[in-house]
């Protein structure tokens, strides 16, 4: 499991950015989302909860319209990253 710190938050932000889910931005574009996700994962959020957070946040905070498949794949990648 990962801990909430600057390194983990930046690593996750970079990981999300590298999925090319957003056509512009940079490695730090998803710092706020990353912080939120790590906090929820530390609180024991399951994969479905993470998927809902990702879908909701990408749409409301970033204006991105992601498919269910994209959201699910990203959720699985984040969930796996956190637990390994």
PyMOL commands that set and color helices and strands:
alter all, ss='L'
color gray80, all
select helices_A, chain A and resi 6-17+31-42+47-60+68-83
alter helices_A, ss='H'
color red, helices_A
deselect
rebuild
show_as cartoon
